[in-house]
Amino acid sequence: MHFKYMDVPRVDFELIEATAEDNWEKIHEDMMRVLFDTANGPLWRVRIMSMPQRNADSTMKGNVNENDLFNSVVVFGIHHSILDGISNLFMLRRLINILNAAMLGVKCEDGDTVMLHQALEDLLPKDEMAFSWRDYLQIAKAKFIKWFPSKSLYMKRFLPPTAVGDTYTKTVAVEFSIPETERILAKCKDHGTTVHGVFFAAASMAMASLVYDGKPPSVLNIGSTHAVNMRRFLPPELNAAFGLLVWTPAVTLITPTTVAYSALWRLAKNATQVVHSALRNGDVTQSYKIEKHMGDDSVKRMLAYPDCTMEFFMSNIGDCDKLCPPGEEDYEVHATRIVTSTALRRYPAPFVHYLHKFRGRFCYNIDYCTNRVSDTNAHKYAELTVELMKMAAGDEQT
């Protein structure tokens, strides 16, 4: 490992021999409970699991050879202050390049160092980060909401599990097939929506259905926050910088409680417009600078609030193959799947949804915390969200 933290070249690193395909889930859950020493580091740890040999008749599609010597799961636990979803992919691409260069006995073409920049948030356009009198009105509104927050509809409907014991962040992970992925993309194009729009709609409709199951009222205001890649506001040469530059503006979507194909696509169009409107109107940069102005106390108060104030967080990185290409067919090392997660100890939402496209297929997972959500409800919610995504990929008569 060539990464250095502060002045000490050290990494919390361990090799593990897995005995079953799902062993990684327990390692992943344990990783989510790590409290990093932000003063002294290191700010990341690694667990590499050597997976059991595949059956002789199993095959892997894409750029993976059928006669692989071994398969491994690499679990990274990384403090969010140094990497976001985009720079995670830059790190993965860098790791794959280093490993393949080592296998070939050649120098890695990307060089040996990663350039460090000043805090990325300080590189945002100065004119958009400057304050106006309207911003101070928004600060007053934001403080009012934080002092008198709403409560999650899910948490009102479903009481937290009792006798939980140790609290874990758990993950339900699902992989779409390549044909399903291609159909979803085609349908989004036909309906004039984005992938994030139909993903947002599916998660919202699944939540409304889970909470009210078609009973009155006919619509609910589903509150959520969405990870926005703030690198879009940086100069192009800094888009590939390592670090954290993401913001999560809150939005509300008026959502029907009854599942239907036509209603889902109407909601997807509304969801797309809601997100695009926030980007066009400058709401994202405004909310970012307002929270920055309010300081750490605002964040600490939000995390300390005992109740959930919205239904879910959502992150859609997009097409990861653009940031971490598959590489040459004769490479020895390939990445075949990614699962991303965030520790949910005190998040103001019971769920976090993730979606990205990797090696031609959508990878979806949902995180939940065991002190707020039961395993049964988490799996039910994930299954319903995925079912709605797959329903969107079909035709109305089906």
N, C-alpha and C positions, 0 to 999 in steps of 0.2 A: 504494500500500500504506500503510495507516494504522497498522500495528502498530509499536510502539517497543520497542527492546531496550536495557536500561540507560538511558543518557541520549542515545543516538545513534540517530536515525531512519534506519537503514540495513538493507538486505536483500541477500543474495547472490542476485542475480536475473539470469536469462538467457533470451532468446527463441531458439528453435531451429526451423528449417524441416524438418519430417519428410518423407522421401521414400517411406516405406512404413508400413503399419499397425502393424508390430511394432517400429518404431524406438524406441518408448518403453521397451522392455525393456532396451536397452543403457544408456539414461540412468538408468533405475531402478537397474540394477546398479552403475553408477558412483556413484550417490548413496549406496548402502549402504556404500561404502568411505570416506566422509567422516569425518574425526576433527575434532570441534568443539573450539574453544577455549573451554572452560567458564569461564575466568577473564575473558575480554574480550568474548566473543560475536562476531557474533550466533550464536544457537543454532538457526538454521534457514536453509535455502536453498531456492530455487525455480527450477525449469526449466519453461518453458511451451513446448510443442511444438504448432505449427500442423500439423494432420494433412492428408494428401492429400484432395482432393475425393472424395466418394463417387460411385459409379456412378449414372447417372440413374434406374435402376430400383430403387435401394436405398431402404428405408423404415425408420423408427424408430418403435417403438410407445411408448405412454405419453404423457407431456406434452411430447414433442419434435416439433416441426414437421418435415414431410417435406422442406421447402424451406429447411433451415437454411443460413445464409450460410457457416458454417465449423464444423469440429469441432476441439477442442483437447484435449490431454492435459496436465494440470498435475501435475508431480511435486514433492512437498514432501519435503525431508529435514529432520527435526525431532528435536532432542535429546529423549530420553525423560523428562528431568527436568521439562520444561515442559508436555508434553501426553501423555495416554493415549488409548486407543481411543475413549472417550466424548467427551473434549474435542476430539479430532480432528474429530468430526462437528459439534460446536458451531462450530468454526472454519470448516468447510466451509459450514455454513448461513449464517454471518456473511458469508463471502466472496460467496456467491451473492446475498444480500440487497443487499450493497454494489454489486455489479456491475449488478444490475437497477435499483437506484435511480439509478445513474449513467446507465444507458441511457435512463431515463425523465426524467432531469433533475430528480429530487426528492431530498429528504433521506431518508437511510436511517431507517426507523422504529425500528430497534433502538437508536438513539443512536450516539454517536461513540466511546465508550470501553468497555473491558472491565474490570470490577471485579477487583482483585487481593485475594486473601485470604492469611491466614497459611498456613503449610504445611498441606495438607489432612490429613496424618496426625495433626497435633496436634489436629484437630477431632473425632477418633473418640471414642466414649463413654469417659469416664474409668474407669467401673467395669469395663468389659470389657478395658481396657488395664492395669489394676492387676495386680500380680504376687501369686501364691499359692505355697505350697510345692510344689504339683504342677507349676507352670511351671518350677521349677528342675530337677525331674527330667527334664522335656522338653528343657531346655537341655543337660543332660548327654548325653541320647540324641542330640540333634541334632549335638553336637560329635563324638560317636563316629562317626556316619554320615558326617560331613564328612571326618573323618580317615581313615576306612576305607570309602570309597564302593564301591558295586557298579559293574559295567561294563555298558555297553549291549550287548544281544544282537545288535543290528544290526551294531555295530562289530566284534564277535567273528566274525560270519558273513562280513562283507564288509570286506576290508582297504581302507584309504583309497587313493584314486587316486594313482598315481606321476607324477612330472614334471608337477605341476600348474601351476607358474609362478605368476602372480598369482592370489591367492585372492579369489574373488567370492562374495557372497551372491546366489544366483539364485532365480527364482520361476517356478513353473508355475501358471498361472491358468486357471480353468475357470468358465464361467457356466452354471447350470442354466436350463432353460426355465421359463416361468411355470407351465404344467401340471405339470411335474415337481416344482416347488416346492410347489404346492398339494397334490399327492398325498402328498408326504413329510409335510407338516403334518397332513393328514387321517389318515395311518397312525399318526403319533405319538399323536394323540388316541385312535385306536382301541385302541392297545396300552398306553395309560397311561404314556407316556414323554415326555421332552422332546426337542427338536431337538438339544440338546447331548448328550443321552444316546445317540441313534442316531449322531451324528457321532463321538462318543468311541468307540463300539463299532465303527464302520466303520474308523476309523483304527487301532484296536488289532488288529482281526481282519486287516486288510490287512498290518499289520506282522508278525503271527504267521505269516501265510501266506507272506509274502516271505522270512522267515528260515528257516522249516522246511518250507514247501510241503507240508503234509499228512503229513509224516513224524513218527515219534515224537519227543518226547512229544506227547500229544493236546492238552495245554493248556500255556500259558506265562504267567508273571507279567510283564505288560507295564507298565512304569513310565512315568509321564508327569506333567507338571504342567499346571495349568489356570489361566488368567487369570480372577481373580474381581474384579468391579467392587466395590471397597470403599465406593463412594458409598452403597450400601444401608445403611451404618451411620451416615451423616451426616444432619443435619437436612434436611428436604425443600427448604428454601430454598437449600441449598448444593449440591444435586445437579448444578446446571448450571455449577458453578465450573470455570474453566480450571485445569489442573495435572495432576499424576500421583497417582493413588490406586488402585493395583491390586496385588493380591498373587497369587502362583502356588503354591498348596499342591500338594505331590506326593501322588499316589495310585497304587495298583497294582490292575490289573484282571486277574483270571484269565481268560485268553482262549483259545478253541479255535483250533487251527492249521488246521482244515478249514473252508472257507467253506460256509455253508448258510443259507437264508432263516430258518428257525425258530431256529437258533442265534444268528443276528444279532439278532433281536428279543429273545431272552432276555438276551443280553449287553447290549443297549440298556437294558433294564429294570434290570439290575444296575448299569450305569454311571450311570443316573439316580439310583439309590438311594445309590451311593457318594458322588456329588457333594452331593446333598441332605443326607446324613447329616453330612458335614463342615460344612455351613452351619448345620444345626440344633444340632449338638453344640458349636459354638463353636470348632471346630478352626481355622477360617480366621483369626479374630481372634487366637487363641492363637499360631498359627505366625507371624503378622505381628509381634506384639509380641516374640516370642522372637528373631526375626531382627533386629529393631530393637535389642533389648538386646545381641545379640552383636556388632553394629556392622559397619562397612565391611570389617574384616579378614576376616570370614566370607564376604562376597560376593567379595572379591578372591581368596580362596583357592579358592572354587568356580570362578571364571572362569579361574584360573591352572592348574587341574587339567588335565593333558594328555588324559585320556580322557573320553569321554561316559559319564555315569552313569545315563542314562535314554534312552527311545526317542524321545520327542517332547514338545514344548510344544504347547499348544492354546489358541486364543482364539476365542470366539464372541460377537461384539458383540450379536447379536440383530437385531431389526427396526430398521434404520437410518432408515426412513421416519418413525418416531416422533420421532427426534431431528433429522432433516433432511428435512422434508416436501418433496414435489415442487414446491410453489408453484403459482401461477396459470398457466392454460394460455397466457395472452398474454404471459408473461414471455419475455424474450429469451434469458436464460441459464438452462440446466438442467444438473444433474449426472445422468449416465446410468449410471455404473458406478464402483465403488471397488475398488482393490486395496491391501491393507495388508501391510506387511513390517517385519521387524526385522533389523538387522545381526547376523550370527551368528558373528563372529570367534572368540569363545571360549565360546559357549554350551555347557552340558553335555549337549546333545542334538543329534543330527544333523539333525533336522527340526523345523519349526514349522508347524502347521496353522492356517488361518484360515477362518472362515465368517461370513457375515452375509447378511441379506436386505435387498435394496435395489431399489427400484422394482419390487416384486412378484416378484423372483426371487432364489434363493440364488446368492451369489458365493463361490467357494471358491478358495483358493490355498495352495500349500505352499512354504515357503522351505527352502533347503538350502545348505550351504557347500561350495565345490568342492574344498577340501582334505580333506573327509571323505566326500563322496558323489559318485558318478559321475552324469553327466547321464542315462544310461540307467536306473539304478536309481531316481533321483528321479522321472522320468516314469512308470516302471512302478508305483512306490508311489502316486503321485498318481492314476493311472488306476484302480488297483485300489480305492482309497478311494472315488473317485467312482462306480465301478461298483457297489460295495456300497451306497452311498447310494441309487442308482437302483434297485437290486434291492429295497431296503427299501420303495421307493415302489410296487412292483408287488404281485402276488398270489403266494402260495406255489407254486401249480401252474405259474407262468411262470418 
